[in-house]
Each structure stands twice: as structure tokens, then as C-alpha cells.
Amino acid sequence: MSGHNRWSKIKHKKEASDAKRSKLWTKVIKEITVSARLGGGDINGNPRLRSAVDKGRAVNMPNDVIERSIKKGTGDLDGVNYEEFSYEVFGPGGTGMIVEIMTDNRNRTVSEVRNILQRYNGNLGASGSVAYQFKKQGVIVFDKTEVDENALTDLAIELGADDIKSEAESVTILTEPKELERIREALKAHKLAAPVSAEVTMVPQTVVHLTGADAEKAFKLVSALEDNDDVQNVYSNMEVDDSVVESVG
């Protein structure tokens, strides 16, 4: 679990320092549109859409952009049809990655991703070769300085959370994917501080700690994949020291 939190922190640092904020907006708009297409435009009845809208608000996306993206998904406005698929990837140092794609041109995206893998020492794996290392879970993360950790832990256990993890800067609640919204709403009803994030994600079940050249190569590979407009998410089981992030990122 530490690998998930560590990589989440790395991603947040990277996004905060990324001058091309529009890339992140593009990914969120795609996610909002597809979520609305698949589950309808009501965020109260569509957990995936709600999570996507929360991401949009977290990066200061205007409400009119969010609303327009939802309408494109529901068909109220003309929009692009996106195809979703994923790759399982082996990275430097024995790391495993799941790369989620959302694209309007599969051939273009396949070519671009293969070029990135070739450039940064990544290899495509067969179906199932990496996925078994991850588990789909609801993940709710709180800033440790904003909550009473003991009270939060007791409440999460009472609500039926799968697990609670305490780290230096955060408290993380793990749930079954279908239970995420119920537990999130119950926590909100107790007037706790808002979570840093709440989403269904792929959590690594084992962590590979990398150092030296392998750490730099793996970090560059993940960064290059995330910089591609058609790559929505990269889930990795790697853990690298902050010094690597600072020197490479």
C-alpha cells in the first residue's frame, strides 16, 4: 500500500509543477465525457462521473467546461467517441504497470505507446501477466493534519472499510469498489474534513523499491506515458525515493 501512496504523492508533485496544465484538463474532460456516456449525467447516480467531476474541480476546471463535457457524453451536444482499453507493461527493475488508454484513434495511440516503451526500456506483457499484481479498490485519502486519526479509524471500521493505512502525511481508507460512495458519504455526514482524493483505482499488492539507474529509467517511463494525451492513468508498483523525483522530474 505504501507504493500506492508514494506514487500518488509523486504524481501530485508532478502535476503541480507541470506548466502544461491543459494536458491534465484534456484527460479529465475525456473521463467526464465517457463516464456520462456509460452511466448517465447525474453525478449522484454515477459514481465514476462524480469522481471525474471531482478531479475537474480539483484542477480548477470551470463549471461550464464540466457541464459541456457531461452533455457531450449524454448526447445533448455533439462529441467525440472514445475507445477504452489497457496495456500491461513490464518496466525497468522488474516493475509492473497497467496503462489505461482512452482514444479516438487506436492506431495512432498504439504506435505512440510502443515508441515510448521502446525508448524507455518498457515491454508489453501478455494479458494477465501484470494485472494479478494489482487489486481494484476504492481509496479515500485524508490529510493527517486535518482529521482525528483515531476517530476516523474507528468510524471507517464501523462503516465496513476493508483496511485503514496510516502513513507519515496521510490516512488511507480502502474499500470494495462498490462501497466507495456509501462510505465516502457516511464519512461526509460526520462532518470530517474533505478527503484529499476519493476514487476507484488499481492498488499494487506488492511494491518494488527501485534505486539508482533503474529508478530513474522507470520514473522516466511512467512520466513519458502520462504525458501522452491518450493515456488516462498509469498504475505502477514501483517505489522510488523523493531524490529521484527531484533529480528526474
C-alpha positions in Angstrom: 0.0 0.0 0.0 2.9 2.3 0.7 3.7 2.1 -3.0 0.3 3.5 -3.9 0.6 6.4 -1.6 4.2 7.1 -2.6 3.3 7.1 -6.3 0.2 9.2 -5.7 2.4 11.8 -3.9 4.8 11.7 -6.9 2.0 12.3 -9.3 0.7 15.2 -7.3 4.1 16.8 -7.2 4.5 16.3 -11.0 1.1 17.7 -11.8 1.7 20.7 -9.5 4.9 21.6 -11.3 3.6 20.8 -14.8 3.3 24.0 -16.8 1.1 22.3 -19.4 -2.0 22.1 -17.2 -4.1 21.8 -20.3 -2.9 18.2 -20.7 -4.5 17.3 -17.4 -7.7 19.1 -18.4 -7.8 17.1 -21.6 -7.6 13.8 -19.7 -10.3 14.9 -17.2 -12.6 16.1 -20.0 -12.3 12.7 -21.7 -13.1 10.9 -18.4 -16.1 13.1 -17.7 -17.5 12.5 -21.2 -17.0 8.8 -21.2 -18.4 8.4 -17.7 -21.5 10.3 -18.6 -21.9 8.2 -21.8 -21.7 5.0 -19.9 -23.6 5.8 -16.7 -25.7 8.9 -17.3 -25.2 12.6 -16.5 -26.4 12.5 -12.9 -23.3 12.6 -10.6 -25.4 11.3 -7.7 -26.3 8.2 -9.6 -23.0 7.7 -11.4 -20.0 7.2 -9.1 -17.5 7.2 -11.9 -18.8 10.6 -13.2 -18.7 12.0 -9.7 -15.1 11.1 -9.3 -14.3 12.6 -12.7 -16.1 15.8 -11.8 -14.2 16.0 -8.5 -10.9 15.7 -10.4 -12.0 18.5 -12.7 -12.8 20.8 -9.8 -9.5 19.8 -8.1 -7.6 21.3 -11.1 -9.8 24.4 -11.2 -11.8 23.4 -14.2 -14.7 25.8 -14.8 -18.2 24.6 -14.3 -19.3 25.4 -17.8 -16.5 23.1 -19.1 -17.6 20.3 -16.8 -21.2 20.7 -17.8 -20.4 20.8 -21.5 -18.4 17.6 -21.2 -21.2 15.9 -19.5 -23.7 16.9 -22.2 -21.3 15.6 -24.9 -21.3 12.3 -23.0 -25.1 12.1 -22.7 -25.5 13.1 -26.4 -27.1 16.5 -25.7 -24.1 18.0 -27.5 -22.0 16.6 -30.3 -18.8 15.0 -29.1 -16.0 12.6 -29.9 -16.4 8.8 -29.3 -13.5 7.5 -27.3 -12.4 3.8 -27.1 -11.1 2.4 -23.8 -8.5 -0.3 -23.4 -5.4 -1.0 -21.3 -1.9 -2.4 -21.6 0.1 -4.5 -19.1 3.7 -3.4 -19.1 7.0 -4.6 -17.6 9.2 -1.7 -16.7 12.9 -1.4 -15.6 13.9 -3.2 -12.4 11.1 -5.7 -12.6 8.3 -3.2 -12.1 4.8 -3.8 -13.3 2.4 -1.2 -14.8 -1.2 -1.0 -16.0 -1.6 1.7 -18.6 -5.2 2.8 -19.2 -6.0 4.3 -22.6 -8.8 6.5 -23.8 -8.5 7.4 -27.5 -10.4 8.4 -30.6 -7.7 6.8 -32.8 -6.5 3.4 -31.7 -3.8 3.0 -34.4 -2.2 6.4 -33.5 -2.2 5.6 -29.8 -0.8 2.1 -30.2 2.1 3.4 -32.3 2.9 6.2 -29.8 2.8 3.9 -26.7 5.0 1.4 -28.4 7.5 4.1 -29.2 7.5 5.3 -25.6 8.1 1.7 -24.3 11.0 1.2 -26.8 12.6 4.5 -25.8 12.4 3.9 -22.0 13.1 0.2 -21.7 9.5 -1.0 -21.2 7.9 -4.1 -22.7 4.3 -5.1 -23.3 3.2 -8.1 -21.3 0.5 -10.7 -22.2 -2.9 -10.3 -20.7 -2.9 -11.2 -17.0 0.9 -11.1 -16.7 0.9 -7.9 -14.6 -2.8 -7.4 -13.6 -2.6 -10.0 -10.9 -0.2 -7.8 -9.0 -2.9 -5.1 -8.6 -6.3 -5.1 -6.9 -9.2 -2.7 -7.9 -10.2 -0.9 -4.7 -11.9 2.3 -3.5 -9.2 4.5 -2.0 -10.1 7.5 0.2 -7.1 9.6 1.3 -7.2 12.2 4.2 -4.5 14.7 5.1 -3.3 13.5 8.5 -3.2 17.1 9.8 -6.9 17.7 9.0 -8.5 14.8 10.8 -8.6 13.0 14.2 -6.9 9.8 13.1 -8.4 7.6 15.9 -11.9 8.9 15.3 -11.5 8.4 11.6 -10.2 4.9 12.0 -13.0 3.8 14.4 -15.6 5.3 12.0 -14.1 3.6 9.0 -14.1 0.2 10.7 -17.7 0.7 11.8 -18.7 1.5 8.2 -17.1 -1.7 6.9 -13.9 -0.5 5.3 -11.6 -3.2 4.1 -8.5 -1.6 5.7 -7.0 1.6 7.1 -3.4 2.6 6.5 -1.6 5.3 8.4 1.5 6.9 6.8 3.6 10.0 7.6 1.3 12.5 5.9 -1.9 10.7 5.3 -4.6 8.2 6.4 -5.9 6.0 3.7 -9.2 4.0 3.8 -9.5 1.1 1.5 -12.9 -0.2 0.4 -14.6 -2.5 -2.1 -15.2 -0.5 -5.3 -18.9 -0.7 -5.0 -18.7 0.5 -1.3 -16.7 3.7 -2.1 -19.6 6.1 -2.4 -21.5 4.8 0.5 -18.5 5.0 2.9 -17.5 8.4 1.5 -21.0 9.8 2.0 -21.1 8.4 5.5 -17.8 10.0 6.4 -19.0 13.3 5.0 -22.2 13.1 7.1 -19.9 13.1 10.2 -18.6 16.5 9.1 -15.0 15.3 8.7 -12.5 17.4 6.6 -12.9 16.7 2.9 -10.6 13.9 1.7 -7.6 14.7 -0.5 -9.0 12.2 -3.0 -11.6 9.5 -3.3 -11.6 7.2 -6.3 -11.6 3.6 -7.5 -8.1 2.8 -8.6 -5.7 -0.1 -9.1 -3.7 -0.7 -5.9 -0.4 -2.6 -6.1 -0.4 -5.7 -3.8 3.4 -5.8 -3.7 5.9 -3.0 -4.1 9.2 -2.9 -5.9 11.6 -0.4 -4.4 14.0 0.9 -7.1 17.3 2.8 -6.7 19.9 4.2 -9.0 19.6 3.8 -12.8 16.5 1.5 -12.6 14.7 4.1 -10.5 15.5 6.9 -13.0 14.5 4.8 -16.0 11.2 3.6 -14.5 10.3 7.1 -13.4 11.1 8.5 -16.9 9.0 5.7 -18.5 5.9 6.4 -16.3 6.3 10.2 -16.8 6.5 9.8 -20.6 3.4 7.6 -20.7 1.5 10.0 -18.5 2.5 12.9 -20.8 0.7 11.2 -23.7 -2.7 12.7 -24.3 -4.4 9.3 -24.8 -3.0 7.7 -21.6 -5.5 8.3 -18.9 -3.8 6.5 -16.0 -0.6 4.7 -15.3 -0.7 2.4 -12.2 2.7 1.2 -11.1 4.0 -0.9 -8.3 7.3 1.0 -8.1 8.5 2.9 -5.2 11.3 5.4 -5.6 12.9 7.9 -3.2 12.0 11.6 -3.4 15.5 12.4 -4.5 14.8 10.5 -7.8 11.7 12.6 -8.4 13.6 15.8 -7.8 16.6 14.9 -10.0 14.5 13.5 -12.9 11.2 15.3 -12.6 
